[in-house]
Amino acid sequence: MLEFLKMDHVGPAPHLEIKFKQRMNFLTGDNGLGKTFLLDVAWWAMSETWAREPLIPHGPPVQPEIKCGYSLRTKESVAYDSRDPANYPSQFNREVEQWWHNPVRRPFQGLVLYAQVDGGFSIWDPIRNNNSGGASQRPEAYHFKAREVWEGNKLCEGLVRDWASWQREDGDAFSTLKDVLTKLSPSEQERLQPGPLRKLTLDDPKRYPTLRMANGQDVAVIHASASMRRIISLAYLLVWAWREHLAAAELKGVDPCQNITFLIDEVEAHLHPQWQRRIVPALLQVMEALTGEHDMEVQLITATHSPLVLASVEPVFDEELDALFLLDIEGQEVSLTQQDWSKQGDVVNWLVSDTFGLQQGRSLDAERAIKAANAWMRGDFETLPENLKSAAAIDAELRRVLAGHDAFWPRWVVWVEQQEKL
């Protein structure tokens, strides 16, 4: 697993350090503070390639450096090796504008998957990829743009062709795909089920996979909604990557990996709330289903803006295995801290927690009206907005912006009634 990253003079702050936990790691914080940056560096630290553009550090005279530490579990033992993480520093060479490892280190010997928010996907497979700089012509890693995930490239047939082939063969690959789709479904009533293969146009010879919708219609996967496309592309690539890894291990006569790290940016992207509160537990179930017989150690590192995602893991969150991290602004500098885990229960409680930092889980107009009402009840008239300078104006605004069952009403109504009795 990836144990830690330490970055000096690269990224959103002069110095950042994060110590990951063994199972689930959640990165939270406002936009632009570095969640995707951390995922990019985590991917690079293990694969020695960049999934997107290489990171360019801060300018001279400072010396940029990235340190990483990872540990492996072997087939013979559940214990991790004792390799010192300090053995893995990397520095930026300004002459050639590249990152260099000094001393040269052994690549991470686990499978690494990186799902980007734009639909792109990267895979590092220590059996199938090569980053040693030797004579091997194998790719250093697999990088698929969103379109290539669906249409394929020289490395992969793509979702449309592979799905259709697996469905025609009706063997283990299709059975696994169906199982993964079931686990990633938004609800018991809305299962993701493959429908029959369909020809779509006169001039296109391909038969396209379809999904059986809740209304009984069979919709071609290329016409599915953004949320369904996100989920089925994740399902396909997880199945594809693991099957190819097993095939490569068999060809080379070696054991499959015992470690897998899954990086995913904005795990909730495009997903309905029904799906948001299922996706992380479902992904853990999928990884177990794919790799269970091989005793795989699975580590998840994901960025999220969703209180529903965090609420969804409350029943399984273990502080020994899992961690929640917050990127924030302190003064003019970005800080990164591990949050003390505390169940919030209701999603609104997550919204107003330190993790998300909202003052209220209401609209801005409602928040403004309630602040004015509280100020009026305290007698703090100087802070009132210009159009809310009287109890009548505040009452009218509350009626405009609050629902009839809002929890603030009893307090305001009781206060108004008390004032009327005076």
Salt bridges, closest charged atoms under 4 A:
ASP8 OD1 - HIS15 ND1 2.73
ASP40 OD2 - ARG52 NH2 2.57
GLU48 OE1 - HIS101 NE2 3.45
ASP81 OD2 - ARG83 NH1 2.73
ASP125 OD1 - HIS245 ND1 3.03
GLU151 OE1 - ARG147 NE 3.05
ASP179 OD1 - LYS183 NZ 2.88
GLU188 OE1 - ARG191 NH2 2.62
ASP204 OD1 - LYS206 NZ 3.62
ASP218 OD1 - ARG212 NE 2.22
GLU244 OE1 - ARG128 NH2 3.49
GLU293 OE1 - HIS294 NE2 3.98
ASP295 OD1 - ARG73 NH2 3.48
GLU297 OE1 - ARG73 NH1 2.89
ASP322 OD2 - ARG23 NH2 2.56
ASP365 OD2 - ARG400 NH2 3.34
GLU367 OE2 - LYS371 NZ 3.44
ASP380 OD2 - ARG378 NH2 3.50
ASP395 OD2 - ARG399 NE 2.67
GLU397 OE2 - ARG400 NH2 2.86
ASP406 OD1 - ARG362 NH2 2.77
